[in-house]
Structure formats: structure tokens, C-alpha cells
Amino acid sequence: MIKTQVVVIGSGPGGYTAAFRAADLGKKVTLIERYESLGGVCLNVGCIPSKALLHTAEIINEAAEAQHLGVTFNEPKIDIDAVRKNKDDIVSKLTSGIKALAKARGVQIITGYGRFVSNTQIKIDATDEVIEFEQAIIAAGSRVTKIPAFPFDDPRVMDSTDALDLEHVPKRLLIVGGGIIGLEMATVYEALGSEITVVERSDQLIAAADKDIVNPLFKRIKKQYANIFLSTEVTSMDAQEEGIQVGFKGKGAPEFDSFDKVLVSIGRTPNGKLIDCEKAGVNVDDWGFIKVDKQMKTNVTNIYAIGDIVGQPMLAHKGVHEAKVAAEVICGHKSGFDALAIPSVAYTDPEVAWTGKTEKDLKAEGIEYEVGKFPWAASGRSLSIGRSEGVSKALFDKHTHRLLGMGICGTNAGELIAEPTLAIEMGCDMSDIALTIHAHPTLSETTAFAVEMAEGTITDLLPPKKR
């Protein structure tokens, strides 16, 4: 039996952060990871490898579009093995770095699948080792959602993990699901030479964001992709010798079409039901989520949960902040998770990012608000890099003028969203942002310009008439 003060199940961004923070605060920590490699889904088969491939896609696309700048490149020679190796090398560097940090902190790593035996013990499947703990932090994450009727036993039907393996580039690729993950992989495969079709059940891509923020992306990729079918369902999927035959139901979609490969990207399912939580007395809902309070405590006093497994949004950066809260509360600190804004980013081309409340949220909650929207076609910096399709939108409380949310579509939107996220956390109003001098010419100016549009003080465009 291994005795420890704090045990953490799962070594993803939330898990290793929780383990490291607890160790830094003086606790004896054991970290359980089912795979040999640390870092969880995000680092191994998610955020990091996909961004490495997206960078490759960005270079290919920029070279292809440079002709209007007076520069013409030859057709690129793409070595898929080298592209894959670059991705894998980046992942390897980061995972080995986490392992070194664990060793430096004295965090014990147990490799194997851990399941609760009681509210003080966890058993490792492969070795039958039992870990006895004082407090536990569940950071077991989530897995890709699969539809049983789809033929996933055929390698031509992929989930997001399979797609990142980049076995080969299909001539015709269907993406089932127009969310962030599906569209990011569409960006990669289109740049590498695939003909892309996207099918989405809702009436817009990236349904969580406001439609006008997604529109610049939609208009651009509609010209690049073979088809984008919205408000459309996949009714059947049959693996045939010549390809994967897919049935559709929706406006404008064919009844059937055949593809060389299909990527199914319809979301993720939390792993709450896979670690015998009931034996520890931890409540898990029908979806697999575990309910926690602001201190990340479950209904069992010595067991905490963080990350994907505690609810939406399923984002690594949310899990990291929850991890620090859980570790600090365990160590006696007065800490709580009370984020006013959690940014989301789609690393497509152009990128789509939003933070705080969306316009959909405000309407649903009955909050009176004001909008300031700035088109990037009026941004000197955006025009100078040849990308004028972007837009920045700021949302304010109508009465207090405090910033409630912001959406950005355009180059580096994922980097730009940090400023409005901080502004929301600090309770900034229109004048706080508008009176902050932004460097010229930069894309960050578009944030200030969107605010000035709402305030009515903009000079780079005609200010909208106030009612």
C-alpha cells in the first residue's frame, strides 16, 4: 500500500497543475496517469499537436496567398512524415518537461488506471497497488463522443485523435460537426490538399459563439471548401470498398455522398462514470459530470474535482485555474473559483475568439446591453497583412457601461482576447478601455475601436448615431 496526503487522478493540464501546486505548498503528492506519457489529452492528442499542425497549415496558406503582395512561391513539397515528426517532437519536449518538473517537486507518479475503492483508497488496475490518501483531486478529463451506429472499426472513420495521427491526406474528407475541433482539423487537411465537406446540425458553425463573429470565417471557408451543410444531419454511414458512404438530411445536402475519410467531431464526454466514483460516495450525473462548489469540493468532504469532468466549458485553461483552487483549499488557503470570463478560441483561419457574455447570453438573460462593432476592413494593420475580413465586437451593460463580453474574428484573435478578458475581470467600462492608449498600427487597436464605436467617440470611422 502506498500512503500519500494528496492523490490526483489524471495528469492533464488540470491534473499536473493541481499536483504541482499542492507539492509547492508542502503536501506529499501522488499523481496517477493511465498512460506512459504525462500531459493528458490536451498535450498528447489535443491542444498542442493540433496547434503544431495548424502552424504548418498557416505557412502553406500564406505562401499560396502571397501573390497579391508581389511574391510568388513554387508549389510546396509536403513531406507528411516530417510534418508528423515535428508535431511529435513538440509533444515529446513538453511531456518530458512535465515529468522533470514532477521529479523536481518530489511528486510520485503512478502509471496505471486508477479506480476508487472507498473515499480513502484508490486501486490501480494493472498492478493491484492500493493508494491510501487523505484528500483526492479527480482530474480524469473526458473522451471523444462516438455514435455507436458509425463504423469506427474502419480506419477511414476517424475521431480527433485519429485525425492528428496524420496517416495520410485523403482526397475527399467529410467533417461531421462544425465546432472548434472539427473546423481546426478542416483547416489542417484543406491546407495539406484535401477537399473538405463540413456538416453541422445547428444553423451556424461554432454554435457557442455569436453568428456575426463567426461569419467572417464562414464566408472565407465557404469559398475554399467543397461544401458546408448547415441544419443538416448525418442519417447513415456505411463503410464500402470504394469509400465511406454517408446519408444526409438537410436543406441543400445530397441524399448520399461518398468520401475517402470521415472525421467525426461532435464533442466530448466526461469520464465521471469510468473511475468507480460511487464506491467513494461521489455523486456523478447521468452525463458523467461531477458537481462541485466554488472550492472544487464534491459532495464527499475530502474529494475534489476539476477540469472537463466538472462541466462546461471543457477548456484546459479553465481546468488549470480550478486545479490551483483545489490544491490551495486542501492546503488551508482561502481560495475559490469565481471567474467572470473564460475565453474560448477556435484556431481556424481566421481565428474566432470570445470571452464573457455573448449576445445570445445577454438576450436569454434579459440583460439590457449596448454593442460596439468594428470591421477590420478599416484597420491599417489588418489591411497591411492582407487580411481585412475580421471583426471585433464589444458588449456593454446599458446602464453601467461595464464590459460584459467581447468577440473577435481575425488574425491572432486568440492572443487579442486576453485584454478584454482582463477588462471584464477588472470591471472596466467603456472609458477605461477607450482611454487606454493602444499602439498604432496594431491589431490590438481593433479592441479599442470597437469600444469607441459603442461610446460614439471613434474617429477612424463615422460613429453610429445614438438613439
C-alpha positions, 0 to 999 in steps of 0.5 A: 500500500502506498500512503500519500496526503494528496492523490490526483487522478489524471495528469492533464493540464488540470491534473499536473497543475493541481499536483504541482501546486499542492507539492509547492505548498508542502503536501506529499503528492501522488499523481496517477496517469493511465498512460506512459506519457504525462500531459493528458489529452490536451498535450498528447492528442489535443491542444498542442499537436493540433496547434503544431499542425495548424502552424504548418497549415498557416505557412502553406496558406500564406505562401499560396496567398502571397501573390497579391503582395508581389511574391510568388512561391513554387508549389510546396513539397509536403513531406507528411512524415516530417510534418508528423515528426515535428508535431511529435517532437513538440509533444515529446519536449513538453511531456518530458518537461512535465515529468522533470518538473514532477521529479523536481517537486518530489511528486510520485507518479503512478502509471496505471488506471486508477479506480476508487475503492472507498473515499480513502483508497484508490486501486490501480488496475494493472498492478493491484497497488492500493493508494491510501490518501487523505484528500483526492483531486479527480482530474480524469478529463473526458473522451471523444463522443462516438455514435455507436451506429458509425463504423469506427472499426474502419480506419477511414472513420476517424475521431480527433485523435485519429485525425492528428495521427496524420496517416495520410491526406485523403482526397475527399474528407467529410467533417461531421460537426462544425465546432472548434475541433472539427473546423481546426482539423478542416483547416489542417487537411484543406491546407495539406490538399484535401477537399473538405465537406463540413456538416453541422446540425445547428444553423451556424458553425461554432454554435457557442459563439455569436453568428456575426463573429463567426461569419467572417470565417464562414464566408472565407471557408465557404469559398475554399471548401467543397461544401458546408451543410448547415441544419443538416444531419448525418442519417447513415454511414456505411463503410464500402470498398470504394469509400465511406458512404454517408446519408444526409438530411438537410436543406441543400445536402445530397441524399448520399455522398461518398468520401475517402475519410470521415472525421467525426467531431461532435464533442466530448464526454466526461469520464465521471462514470469510468473511475468507480466514483460511487464506491467513494460516495461521489455523486456523478450525473447521468452525463458523467459530470461531477458537481462541485462548489466554488472550492472544487469540493464534491459532495464527499468532504475530502474529494475534489474535482476539476477540469472537463469532468466538472462541466462546461466549458471543457477548456484546459485553461479553465481546468488549470485555474480550478486545479490551483483552487483545489490544491490551495483549499486542501492546503488551508488557503482561502481560495475559490473559483469565481471567474467572470470570463473564460475565453474560448478560441477556435484556431481556424483561419481566421481565428474566432475568439470570445470571452464573457457574455455573448449576445445570445447570453445577454438576450436569454438573460434579459440583460439590457446591453449596448454593442460596439462593432468594428470591421477590420476592413478599416484597420491599417494593420489588418489591411497591411497583412492582407487580411481585412475580413475580421471583426471585433465586437464589444458588449456593454451593460446599458446602464453601467457601461461595464464590459460584459463580453467581447468577440473577435474574428481575425488574425491572432484573435486568440492572443487579442482576447486576453485584454478584454478578458482582463477588462471584464475581470477588472470591471472596466467600462467603456472609458477605461478601455477607450482611454487606454492608449493602444499602439498604432498600427496594431491589431490590438487597436481593433479592441479599442475601436470597437469600444469607441464605436459603442461610446460614439467617440471613434474617429477612424470611422463615422460613429453610429448615431445614438438613439 
